[in-house]
Amino acid sequence: MLLEKELEELLKSEIAVIMNDGQAYRGRLIKFDSEIIVLDNVYETSNEEIDWVETEQKTSKGPSIKGYIPWRRVTLPKLIVRTPMVLRIWPWKPAKKKE
């Protein structure tokens, strides 16, 4: 399946983009083509700063991997990423706050 077809489903939603240099970006996908991905409302972090923790789920389905990611807000209006530099793209769904 083509990257562009997958990204079409994520247009205007928040995604996390992991780069081959260890940097990670989170932002709203505003446009893309075969060469670039453009995000706005961008946050960044590096792979070394992610703290992964294995925890037991209350549903007794076994261990679960969760992580803490210290995102830093980028003050520039948008980020343009070259697609050959991308390792992974994840749809980003922030955890719901407890009431």
Backbone hydrogen bonds, N-H to C=O, Kabsch-Sander energy under -0.5 kcal/mol:
donor,donor_aa,acceptor,acceptor_aa,energy
6,E,2,L,-1.7
7,L,3,L,-2.8
8,E,4,E,-1.7
9,E,5,K,-0.9
9,E,6,E,-0.6
10,L,6,E,-0.6
10,L,7,L,-0.9
11,L,7,L,-0.8
11,L,8,E,-0.7
12,K,29,L,-2.9
13,S,10,L,-2.3
15,I,27,G,-2.9
16,A,90,W,-3.1
17,V,25,Y,-3.6
18,I,88,R,-2.8
19,M,17,V,-0.5
19,M,23,Q,-3.0
20,N,85,M,-2.7
22,G,19,M,-1.5
24,A,45,T,-2.7
25,Y,17,V,-2.6
26,R,43,Y,-2.4
27,G,15,I,-2.2
28,R,40,D,-2.7
29,L,13,S,-2.6
30,I,28,R,-0.6
30,I,38,V,-2.5
31,K,38,V,-1.3
33,D,36,I,-2.3
37,I,81,V,-2.2
38,V,31,K,-2.8
39,L,79,L,-2.6
40,D,28,R,-1.9
41,N,77,P,-0.6
43,Y,26,R,-2.5
44,E,72,R,-2.6
45,T,24,A,-2.0
47,N,22,G,-3.1
49,E,46,S,-1.6
50,I,47,N,-1.1
51,D,68,Y,-2.5
52,W,50,I,-0.7
53,V,66,K,-3.8
55,T,53,V,-0.5
55,T,64,S,-3.4
57,Q,62,G,-1.4
60,S,57,Q,-1.2
64,S,55,T,-3.2
66,K,53,V,-3.1
66,K,64,S,-0.6
68,Y,51,D,-2.2
69,I,67,G,-0.5
71,W,69,I,-1.7
72,R,44,E,-2.5
74,V,42,V,-2.8
79,L,39,L,-2.8
81,V,37,I,-3.0
81,V,79,L,-0.5
83,T,35,E,-2.2
83,T,81,V,-0.5
85,M,82,R,-1.9
86,V,83,T,-1.6
87,L,18,I,-3.1
88,R,18,I,-1.5
90,W,16,A,-2.8
92,W,14,E,-2.7
93,K,91,P,-0.6
